[in-house]
């Protein structure tokens, strides 16, 4: 199964700059773009980590890196840096309406006291 890629080259260039500025000491990941695609796939599908397609690499490796970035505050730092560059292309509003049955209006309103 070939996983669908979400980041175009313009988006990746912007993210790569932010990730490079946040980079600390230690061994670098093999492929940052593939890692971000994996995290976005998990977020988009809501699937458990174990169901991550093999195109993204071993699920445990991806999860461990995601967890490490979470514990060190790296995600928060990336989001803070990107917060001033909001892409307004997609917005989502939910205006769900739950309609009552036609006989629900004007019905009995609970117990009435009698004298």
Protein Blocks (a to p, Z undefined) as FASTA:
>chain_A
ZZddfbdfklmmmmmmmmmmmpceddddfblmlmmmmmmmmmmnopafklpcfklopfkl
mmmmmmmmmmnommmmmmmmmmmmccfkbccdddddcdddfklgopaebjaddZZ
